[in-house]
Amino acid sequence: GAGVSQSPRYKVAKRGQDVALRCDPISGHVSLFWYQQALGQGPEFLTYFQNEAQLDKSGLPSDRFFAERPEGSVSTLKIQRTQQEDSAVYLCASSFQLTRAQHFGDGTRLSIL
Amino acid sequence: KNEVEQSPQNLTAQEGEFITINCSYSVGISALHWLQQHPGGGIVSLFMLSSGKKKHGRLIATINIQEKHSSLHITASHPRDSAVYICAVQFQGAQKLVFGQGTRLTINP
């Protein structure tokens, strides 16, 4: 596609439910990043993939958060047993290589009730 | 304390004014990014720079590596420039971006 595509655009879930957020990076981009943006704040790093390898997951806030990119293209961020503090916009970005600019998707706005 | 500091947090100006947004950071970087975020969440990369100055249309970005400081300038500002502008850095040896908290810019007609 022309840009980074994220789905769903909006997600509402009840506390305790599991959610899965999808990111389709730009074709050929080997680096993929997930960021979390709380209301009124700048984004914060969650995790990073180089192809299918998850090279840095230091930003994942708890073991309820899990990300994968099994074939080195589409990535899924999964949050288990959601809590209200998980409510945020989840942004995905991809780049052709580490020294190039990151291209961002429009994000998934997650609301936990 | 955030490793990337932006100022001002909010800026309101009249159409046509020259705009400056500042960004300072704590340690050596490999690259600095200026990003634009409109309501609804979408982020657009404006500039990626590691030294000197870059210009694109009415936007100019400068960086001073010694002073660990960057500025984003908008000339002849227009209401469509209204957005949140975010500075983000890649610290040396790291791939992830570390973001400032953003500057909310409002340009009134």
Interface residues (C-beta under 8 A of the other chain):
Chain A: S31 F33 Y35 Q37 Q41 G42 P43 E44 F45 Y48 L55 D56 G59 V89 L91 A93 L98 T99 R100 A101 Q102 H103 F104 G105 D106 G107 R109
Chain B: V4 A31 H33 L35 G40 G41 G42 I43 V44 S45 M48 I86 A88 Q95 K96 L97 V98 F99 G100 Q101 G102
